[in-house]
Each structure stands twice: as structure tokens, then as C-alpha cells.
């Protein structure tokens, strides 16, 4: 019996979008594109990314027509400032009230809520049938893993906020567990250390009273304060459990994320030489490296089967993965691993 340990980055979702021919309608790389179409939770009308609802993001340059590189740089600036402000608040080096006067901190609050609304909007645009999705390479591979009696456990660590992975597994009639929320013996277990649109806080606000709160600390709560919701997705939560791109769940030290990260490391430590490691679509961006490295270094270097699936594997990631492990194979897409 062996285990399969899969790490999914943004490339997994991009591959699905391309497979469904939705590239022109959904952009999960430039996160401000289509922002004017995203619904404002207070009235369910488009226009979330606007000066009216996100004045701080707007002042800093967030626009639906912003270029990709500019959007990435802006998000990195916002998250970097939020990281250091949060650390100083925790260390009591500055008063929490001061953080509320910072434009970058306010922009962070807007960004977290906007991202949840954006991916809820995208989720509604993605529709697929079981026969259609089965011809996708990843769906075929998941089905193979599910039917293989020699595989005892499939661990899937995904840094994506969307629930496309869960929807695909459901279409394939594959039972799964979400780490931190459910305790059962399902073969497939999903870990979401950056949060998800499916993480629903137990306390909601009334639609007519919805607003972005600038006077709270950075979104945090115990994992017991959330449940999993797939059908009635909403931004009307007291806390939205999502860590934006360029955010490090280990550095921000969120309570809900810590519980999930502990389970990720525990599963990594249990991998043995004959188990399998698969890494898909990881950009290995410099702000993400510490988090990715902490997972990879928890895995035995003696593991015999490592597959990297990425048509554009960053050179630095190639250097790191081949330094940590000897038995690495690179693929452009998932089709070869289904053979």
C-alpha cells in the first residue's frame, strides 16, 4: 500500500479553465480583471472593484484594466505591508488603532473580501458534466487513484481558493475529506492552507448591513468557527478565511491556517520511500517559497517517485526540487501520469 501526496498551485485551475474553453471569461492570474463584473454582496449588483466600494484599492491603482505585472506588484505591496503591520500588532509594537489609518491595511481588508466575491462569481460561470470532465487529464488521474486498491491515501494540498477540485471529485463520485473540518476514513483528503470560498463563518451579517470593516484585526478565527458550504456561497461572513496571493499562511500565523498546516506537515512526515509526490502548477514565487519549502523539506529525500507537472516550470524551482530529491520527472501536462 502506498500514499500519493499532491501539491496544487494556480496552474491546476488554469488548466481546467483552458480545458473548458473559458479562458476569455475567467482570469485567475490577473485578479483585478473582471472586477467591475463582480457582485457587491450588499445588493448583488456588479461593480465591486470601484472607488465606491474599494476606495483604498482604487487609490493604489487597482483597476479592471490593470496589466498583469502591475496587478501582481500591487498585491505584493499590500500583503507585505499587512504582514508587517500584523506582526507589529501581535508583538504590541504599535497600537491596533494605528493600523486602521494605513491605506495599505485598509486595502488588505478590501482585497480579502473582493477575492472571495471574485471566486464566487467565477464559480457560478463554471459548469461541466460528468462525461465532459472525465476527459480532462486530472479527472482521469483522480479516478485511477480512487480505483487503485494499492493506494491507501491521496493527500491533496491546494493553495487555490476555488472549489473546482471538490466539484470535479463530486462529479466523479469520489468521496473526500476537508482537513480541519471532517474526521473520516475517505481515501482522498484535501488541505486548503490559504482558505477557500467554501469556508463559511458561523456568524453572518445582514445583506442590507454589509460593509467592509476596517476596524477589525486581520481576519482570524478558530477553525471550529467555520463550516464547509458549497451551495450557498456568501461574502456575508464576519470573517472570510482567505489568505491573498503573496501572503504566507505560516507568517501571518492565523489560527485556522495553523491547524491545517499542522496536518499538512504531519502527512508529509509520514511519507515513505515508495510513496509518490506530485507537484502541479506551482509558480514558486519568492513570497511563497518559505511555505512551499517547509512542506518539501518535511518529505523524506529518499522518496522514489516525484513528478512535476508544469509547462513553464521556473528555473529556481527546478534547481530546488532536484537538489532536494533525486527521482524527479517533469511533464507539461497530466496526460502522461494517467498512462
Secondary structure as GFF3:
##gff-version 3
##sequence-region A 1 339
A	DSSP	beta_strand	2	8	.	.	.	ID=ss1
A	DSSP	alpha_helix	10	19	.	.	.	ID=ss2
A	DSSP	three_ten_helix	35	37	.	.	.	ID=ss3
A	DSSP	beta_strand	39	40	.	.	.	ID=ss4
A	DSSP	beta_strand	45	46	.	.	.	ID=ss5
A	DSSP	alpha_helix	55	59	.	.	.	ID=ss6
A	DSSP	alpha_helix	68	90	.	.	.	ID=ss7
A	DSSP	alpha_helix	96	99	.	.	.	ID=ss8
A	DSSP	alpha_helix	103	125	.	.	.	ID=ss9
A	DSSP	alpha_helix	130	134	.	.	.	ID=ss10
A	DSSP	alpha_helix	137	147	.	.	.	ID=ss11
A	DSSP	beta_strand	151	158	.	.	.	ID=ss12
A	DSSP	alpha_helix	164	171	.	.	.	ID=ss13
A	DSSP	beta_strand	176	178	.	.	.	ID=ss14
A	DSSP	beta_strand	188	191	.	.	.	ID=ss15
A	DSSP	beta_strand	199	201	.	.	.	ID=ss16
A	DSSP	three_ten_helix	207	209	.	.	.	ID=ss17
A	DSSP	three_ten_helix	223	225	.	.	.	ID=ss18
A	DSSP	beta_strand	226	228	.	.	.	ID=ss19
A	DSSP	alpha_helix	249	252	.	.	.	ID=ss20
A	DSSP	alpha_helix	255	269	.	.	.	ID=ss21
A	DSSP	beta_strand	276	280	.	.	.	ID=ss22
A	DSSP	alpha_helix	289	296	.	.	.	ID=ss23
A	DSSP	beta_strand	305	309	.	.	.	ID=ss24
A	DSSP	alpha_helix	315	324	.	.	.	ID=ss25
A	DSSP	beta_strand	328	331	.	.	.	ID=ss26
A	DSSP	three_ten_helix	334	338	.	.	.	ID=ss27
###
